[in-house]
């Protein structure tokens, strides 16, 4: 009979134990996942808005001007009429002229 009383007193589902896990997940979401999703969305908008003649900075650190645009690639003029084909995703930023 004593065994039945011990089982009745044990509470296998305690909200006090789950609350810290929920708090950690919420902090993780708002500090890591959400900003990363926003950055990916902004980069996708940048890639979709590319136009011929834009000055760009590539992930490799190379600077150039877009000479042609295809579905998934861009042709970048890096100087002296040297054109190199890159994936659109390799474009890190569109540079603005400060003139």
C-alpha positions as CSV (number, residue, x, y, z in Angstrom):
1,X,0.0,0.0,0.0
2,X,2.9,2.4,0.6
3,X,4.0,2.0,-3.0
4,X,0.6,3.3,-4.2
5,X,1.0,6.4,-2.1
6,X,4.5,7.2,-3.6
7,X,3.2,6.9,-7.1
8,X,0.2,9.1,-6.4
9,X,2.5,11.9,-5.0
10,X,4.9,11.9,-7.9
11,X,3.9,14.4,-10.6
12,X,5.5,13.4,-13.9
13,X,4.4,16.5,-15.8
14,X,5.6,19.7,-14.0
15,X,5.2,23.0,-15.7
16,X,8.1,24.4,-13.6
17,X,10.5,22.1,-15.5
18,X,9.2,23.1,-19.0
19,X,9.1,26.8,-18.5
20,X,12.9,27.3,-18.6
21,X,13.0,25.3,-21.8
22,X,10.4,27.4,-23.4
23,X,12.2,30.6,-22.3
24,X,15.5,29.3,-23.7
25,X,13.8,28.4,-27.0
26,X,12.2,31.9,-27.2
27,X,15.5,33.6,-26.6
28,X,17.2,31.4,-29.1
29,X,14.5,32.2,-31.7
30,X,14.5,36.0,-31.3
31,X,18.3,36.4,-31.0
32,X,19.6,33.9,-33.6
33,X,16.9,32.4,-36.0
34,X,14.8,35.5,-36.7
35,X,17.7,37.9,-37.5
36,X,19.2,35.2,-39.8
37,X,15.9,34.8,-41.6
38,X,15.6,38.6,-42.1
39,X,19.2,38.8,-43.4
40,X,18.5,36.0,-45.9
41,X,15.3,37.7,-47.1
42,X,17.1,41.1,-47.5
43,X,19.9,39.3,-49.5
44,X,17.3,37.7,-51.8
45,X,15.7,41.1,-52.5
46,X,19.2,42.4,-53.3
47,X,19.8,39.6,-55.8
48,X,16.4,40.0,-57.4
49,X,16.9,43.8,-57.9
50,X,20.2,43.5,-59.7
51,X,20.5,45.5,-62.9
52,X,23.1,45.7,-65.7
53,X,25.6,48.4,-64.8
54,X,25.4,48.0,-61.0
55,X,28.7,48.1,-59.2
56,X,28.9,45.1,-56.9
57,X,31.1,43.5,-54.2
58,X,31.4,39.8,-54.3
59,X,31.8,37.4,-51.4
60,X,35.4,36.8,-52.5
61,X,36.1,40.5,-52.1
62,X,36.3,41.2,-55.8
63,X,34.7,44.4,-57.1
64,X,33.1,44.7,-60.5
65,X,30.3,46.0,-62.7
66,X,27.5,43.7,-63.9
67,X,27.8,43.3,-67.6
68,X,25.0,40.7,-68.1
69,X,22.3,38.9,-66.1
70,X,21.0,35.4,-66.6
71,X,18.6,33.3,-64.4
72,X,21.1,32.1,-61.8
73,X,24.3,33.8,-62.9
74,X,25.7,37.2,-63.6
75,X,28.5,38.3,-65.9
76,X,30.8,40.7,-63.9
77,X,33.3,43.0,-65.6
78,X,36.2,43.2,-63.3
79,X,38.3,45.7,-65.3
80,X,40.1,45.9,-68.7
81,X,37.1,44.3,-70.3
82,X,37.7,41.0,-68.4
83,X,34.3,39.4,-67.7
84,X,33.8,36.6,-65.3
85,X,30.6,34.6,-64.7
86,X,29.5,34.3,-61.0
87,X,26.4,32.8,-59.3
88,X,24.0,35.5,-58.2
89,X,24.3,34.3,-54.6
90,X,27.9,35.2,-54.6
91,X,27.1,38.9,-54.6
92,X,27.5,40.4,-51.2
93,X,26.5,44.0,-51.8
94,X,25.6,46.6,-54.4
95,X,27.9,49.6,-54.1
96,X,26.6,53.1,-54.3
97,X,28.7,55.8,-56.1
98,X,29.5,58.7,-53.8
99,X,29.6,61.4,-56.4
